[in-house]
Amino acid sequence: MSLDKYKKIEFESNIIGWDFSYLDGKIIEEKTPWDYLATIKKYLKPSMILLDMGTADGKKLLSLNHPYKNTYVTEGYYPNYQLCIRNLSPLGINVNFYKDDTNLPFNHNQFDIVINRHESYNLKEIKRILKPNGIFITQQVGSHNNEPMTKIITPWINKDYNSFTVKQELENFKKQNFEILEYDSKLLNITYLTIDAVIFMCKTIEWEFPGFSSEKSFTGLQQIEHQIKTNGGFNSIEDRFIIVSKNLKR
């Protein structure tokens, strides 16, 4: 494919609300061995004051059917925040925009449970806003995520692929006096079936592909497209882990 066609795909690939429906039929994705929402439901009770960090469009949150008056959300991506204001605020859910996960706009000991899916967090701040024995559940993207693809698409970055792992985070949780209730991790297979799926991912997850552009990554895109045409797909990995913890704050 020519550079102009790569550029056209890049220009047309837009996302809001972390809606990845653009990838439907263009990737084959292995599922996590755990169910994030089912894990939350094991611990969540209607009387609990809940915070969902980085709620995006709020669809996963709403599927929990938690009482709206007991529900708070944060969102740091402004287009998603606007979605939340339109879709969640009228329900009575408390919506908060923030940029700094070390300074959340909440009181000490405010929440019974904090949930977090693929959002950054600061454990000291989580500890501050959680009640004693409060629950923190987070599913995270580990640093090996899309490693085979980043090495081809953005070979100029010097990334430490062991910088964020479940082992390291478990140690951090223990240092902050969280009790680990359960955890799991898995390197999942993902196969890209089309080159536009690759470009969409590179553009959307920009922190994993810093400096990406069709022009700068042209050689890598050609290499991946050749593998897709030859092998029927380009194989990469998704790095996921989940930690369920209890705040042992005195």
Number of C-alpha atoms within 10 A of each C-alpha: 11 8 15 11 12 20 16 12 17 20 13 10 16 14 14 14 18 14 11 13 9 14 17 9 11 17 17 15 14 13 13 17 10 14 10 17 14 11 14 19 12 8 13 18 14 12 11 16 22 25 25 22 22 24 28 27 23 19 13 14 18 14 9 13 10 18 17 18 13 17 21 22 24 23 24 18 17 15 15 20 25 17 17 26 17 12 14 23 16 11 12 13 18 18 19 19 19 15 12 12 18 13 12 18 12 14 10 12 15 16 25 22 26 23 22 20 19 16 18 15 16 12 18 14 15 23 25 18 21 27 21 17 17 23 28 27 23 22 19 20 19 21 19 20 18 22 17 14 21 21 15 15 28 20 13 13 13 8 15 9 12 10 10 14 18 21 10 11 14 17 13 13 18 13 11 15 18 23 18 17 12 11 16 14 20 17 17 17 15 18 19 24 22 19 23 22 20 23 22 21 20 24 22 18 10 12 10 20 22 15 15 18 17 22 12 12 20 17 14 18 23 17 13 21 22 16 17 18 13 10 11 14 21 23 19 18 19 21 20 22 21 24 19 20 23 21 23 17 15 7
